[in-house]
Amino acid sequence: ETGVTQSPTHLIKTRGQQVTLRCSSQSGHNTVSWYQQALGQGPQFIFQYYREEENGRGNFPPRFSGLQFPNYSSELNVNALELDDSALYLCASSSKLAGGPFTQYFGPGTRLTVL
Amino acid sequence: RKEVEQDPGPFNVPEGATVAFNCTYSNSASQSFFWYRQDCRKEPKLLMSVYSSGNEDGRFTAQLNRASQYISLLIRDSKLSDSATYLCVVNGPGYSTLTFGKGTMLLVSP
């Protein structure tokens, strides 16, 4: 196992609601990336946090926001949920010291269903 | 053109077969390349990095052609446990972010 954990594992929300997903990175990893994976698609990059600062963002609207904490754990917040937000949300941690910045290790994901 | 394109699949092969997956990428500035494996409803797991000189890990061989912006993965002597979706991944946009292909599903049958 990678040591990356995510909570909750499953979540059901309705349109217009807000959701917060959580991720604990692997020990020693200071970079956390979030991805959205719709059914039948590859993961799509949402954003990345490095030492509590946003370090890159994909093509997602501002209602997708995040935080990273001093212990390098992270949150993904999504406001005004839409049906198309239904997906598997993956968190990946990496470190510039261990394995280089490009080797990312994924958590098990949170499966979000928006009704 | 999509940033990372893979064979659409699925690939159905018998045990013991050799199967090859192809991938092309559009960002010529990409420096790191990977194959990830994803089992049904699970997270992606790193299968192997891909180096310019080509590299092998047991039954798995990866090749990279930077000039053609092409990556391949060869699996020899397929096992039932190889059944999964194989994701081609390149770094970018940005220094330490990753772009994934859609994935190619492999089904190995007895």
Chai-1 contact restraints between the chains, C-beta under 6 A:
chainA,res_idxA,chainB,res_idxB,connection_type,confidence,min_distance_angstrom,max_distance_angstrom,comment,restraint_id
A,Q41,B,K102,contact,1.0,0.0,6.0,A-B,restraint_1
A,G42,B,L87,contact,1.0,0.0,6.0,A-B,restraint_2
A,G42,B,F100,contact,1.0,0.0,6.0,A-B,restraint_3
A,G42,B,G101,contact,1.0,0.0,6.0,A-B,restraint_4
A,G42,B,K102,contact,1.0,0.0,6.0,A-B,restraint_5
A,G42,B,G103,contact,1.0,0.0,6.0,A-B,restraint_6
A,P43,B,F100,contact,1.0,0.0,6.0,A-B,restraint_7
A,F45,B,T97,contact,1.0,0.0,6.0,A-B,restraint_8
A,Q48,B,T97,contact,1.0,0.0,6.0,A-B,restraint_9
A,G56,B,G94,contact,1.0,0.0,6.0,A-B,restraint_10
A,G56,B,T97,contact,1.0,0.0,6.0,A-B,restraint_11
A,L90,B,E43,contact,1.0,0.0,6.0,A-B,restraint_12
A,P101,B,S96,contact,1.0,0.0,6.0,A-B,restraint_13
A,F102,B,S32,contact,1.0,0.0,6.0,A-B,restraint_14
A,F102,B,N91,contact,1.0,0.0,6.0,A-B,restraint_15
A,F106,B,E43,contact,1.0,0.0,6.0,A-B,restraint_16
A,F106,B,P44,contact,1.0,0.0,6.0,A-B,restraint_17
A,P108,B,E43,contact,1.0,0.0,6.0,A-B,restraint_18
A,G109,B,E43,contact,1.0,0.0,6.0,A-B,restraint_19
